[in-house]
C-alpha cells in the first residue's frame, strides 16, 4: 500500500496500523521509562512511581540482576515483594564487600 507518488508509505499510515494508545502521563527521561518497564514486568502498576524513583537513584546493574532473579523464579506469589527483597539483599552484599575492602586498605 503506497500513499505517495514516490512509492513510499506515509509514516502516519504505518503508525496507524500499530494502534498505539496514549495512557496519559509523561515519560521524558530514560530512567522513567525503565521504572515503568520494571512496574510492568513485576505486574505492580500501583507502585510505578516507586520503581521510577528506584531507577533514578539505584545502580542499573543491581536492578537488572534483581529483575532477572524474579523472572527466573516462576513460583513467586508476589514478584514485587521478591524483587524488593532481592534488591535489599544485593545492596547489603555490596555494602559488606565495600566495608571489607575499606578495612583491608
Secondary structure, 3 states (H helix, E strand, C coil): CCCCCCCCCCHHHHHHCCCCCCCCCCCCCHHHHHHHHHHHHCCCHHHHHHHHHHHHHCCHHHHHHHHHHHHHCCCCCCHHHHHHHHHHHHHHHHHHHHHHHHHHC
